[in-house]
Amino acid sequence: MRTPHHADLVFTGGPVLVPATPATGVAVAVTGDRISAVGEAHDVHGLIGPKTEVVDLAGRLLLPGFQDAHVHPVPAGLELTQCDLTGAKTAADTLAAVRAYAAAHPDREWITGGGWSMEAFDGGTPTKDLLDAIVPDRPAYLPNRDHHGAWVNSRALALAGITRDTPDPSDGRIERDASGEPTGMLQEGAMQLVGRLTPPSTHADRLAALLHAQRTLHALGITAWQDALVGTFLGMDDPSDAYLAAARDGSLTARVVGALWWDRARGAEQIPDLLERRDALSHGRFRAGTVKMMLDGVAENGTAALLDPYLDRCGCATANRGTSFIDRARLPRYVTELDALDFQVHFHALGDRAVRDALDAVEAARGANGPTDTRPHLAHLQVVHPDDIPRFAALGATATIQPLWAAHEPQMDDLTIPFLGPERTARQYPFGDLLRAGATLAAGSDWPVSSPDPIEGIHVAVNRVLPGGTGPVFLPGQRIGLNTALTAYTAGSAHVNHLDDTGSVRTGALADLVVLDRDPYAGPPEAIAETRVALTYVGGERVYAADDA
């Protein structure tokens, strides 16, 4: 039996991030699931008893657990068991991976999976002919890395009845060749024309995917997250049953907020259904108090919603301003009603028009309902008009950033910048401007769209260069410091997740903690990405140790 004044766990011998800068000569004690003392090492050492586990940091940094404010763990886990194309860098590598998967799984009715890179193919749009040469007799459905487009073969198009005469859905586009024939690339809502036919995952599949993803995230120091799509959308299966099962049997060791999917084909009539789902799904470490609204698409396929038109390859304005998936005139009413019912709203907003629409909706809710603690947040924020930068702080809307995207790489340089032009290019991922304007920053990965590793995201937020990259810095004025980046991944995301007992190392907080394998403050910013996670704790329980991996 533990002596009442003895701690269960004590960390000593290294710097501690308290609350947003590293302190030396400090030790941290944990009793039960909470931090029971933070103070001078000689004082905290008095809490060490015969059964206390003492962790010698040996100069390594102790900090709050990372939290991912925008992630899709169950689809990520499912993709890892299917045709995983995330490691392929070229068209040849991608096709070789599909060929190998098809050969290894001759009994699979469909070839599914995805994660291929748009820059591997000319114009970012591979064709059905490439897939037909590898998989002629089975349908194939392979979403790309950002999951806003899917590559399909002729067999899949035939099963879906897609021909030159099939009209584009209102929220998507069937890519076509010069003669009008479908090429095998489906954008946004058009993905569902084939995606709805793919074999659904089973409950066991989803639960296994969740637990696999949880192990991956814990190994990266992530102790909590917000699942950005709890519902059914474009062939992705609803993960809510997996979360509920794991929450009930105790296998959900992370703290998770579920963002309930707003069906963009419906209106306010779905709000009672969302209320029912919030009540039915919230259990233990899983809460479903958020609603996810996807306002637009992505810049690479021309569906991110912009205030001014996209450019063509010659630099001339087109007629395309992107796509608004939710009626802009009705959006403020929807958000106002959700806010009044104590729902947080989580916006997908990439283009400057989508960002403005989201902020206008939050402003309408504030005007109608007064100040609330719903903590709305806008994710992605690729292009933000300067007039809207100060509105985040004024409205209490958090800016949820995906730092890994804020760097020069082929998808940015070849498929985005030419079509935005120099003025909008200079407004991309304005982390520094948002910070200087007083906005609260949270951070997420959008995994499986990009790596879930917070260290990699922090590296790019600080350097605006990819890990290992040697190219030019992407908009250096938008770099943020290491303290700020770490805070976005800890206290900032904890704020978004309404996990106010987490996000900092302080007495009384939940003992969700991470030990890194070094002190990244002690090295140059260019070396941040070399950092690894050594230990991860949730509620004082160790959920990952690098030595055991």
C-alpha angles and dihedrals in degrees: 000000000000117000104242096240096044120095124230093220135017128188116201143152101054145064119290125205101234108190104320106334129058116258125196128209089036128125129193127213126200124199117183108326097333141073105257100183141012116181151093110345095238091055096047091046087069087071092062112108134173092277098040115117108225118203113200105210090196091203095317120133121255114202141155117286115274117250125203110215096192121029142131106213101166096052087045091053092046093050091054088062094047133051097321110196099168094107096052114103103178137040090252092052091048094050091046090053092051091047092050093048093048091049092048093049107042092155096056109112091209134026103229136161124083143178099147120159118248092213089064090073132054108268090357092277119106118194136238090243091069091054094041090060090058104031109023099152104043129055116253127202116179121169116207126243095277092043092227093109137034133209114217137176130233092265091058092047090051093050090051092047092237112161137152087278095056109109121228112258115247092253101040150029137240107215111229137189125237091279093051098255117140109257097205098262119113120190127207113315092011087070088074092064087075101016092066089062097054117106110269120238118248126241088253090052092052094046092049090048091051094050092045090050091047091056089050093050094045089052087058092052096258113146100168139018147174113239102219098205121038103167140047120300136155095344095317113127123232108262095196095101090055092051093047093049092048092046091052098047095042097244090116098089095166125077109245137189115198118214105211112223117250106220102228091202089065135054138209091322088081094062095088088053090052090051090053092048092049091055095041098047104042108100135141111320094357122081126176102198099128133082119211117215118188104204100177145353132246134297096235093069096033097252101109104110112247133187090223129033126277117252126239124232089275092056095252123134116260129201091253121105095164129250133301105203095191122051104264093210093055099038096087091054092049093049093045091054093046091048091051088054090053095252119147111225118220111196127202099212121161106152126061092248092053091048091051092047091052093048091047089053092049089048090052091051092049090050094050101037103026121223113344134173095235093116101210115203137196118215130206101010096188096163120021124177112234091237090063099049096086093045093075093067093037092054098036091242114150120226107226107199132198098206097185090071094058098086142081111271133137097272089053098040100039106027104031117025096054091055097044099046127217100294096054092037088062090055096057121126094347097194094150094048092049091050093048089050091057100255120155109241124212124175140216142164107222086221126215085036088062139356115302092215109121091198091061090048092049090050091056094043089056099038105024086219126102118253107278091012122138100181129107121305112258108236096330093199088069095059116119129204127260092252091053094046093049090048091052090055093046121023094017095054091040087058091051091048093050087237095139093163090064138052100072140056103245138130111277096021122122111269097245098146143160131204115203122208090244143002106271090196089066094061135055119281089246089066099052092103090060089070118106135191115254102178137009126194131186115192090346092304117118110237098170138025121177090213090061096046 
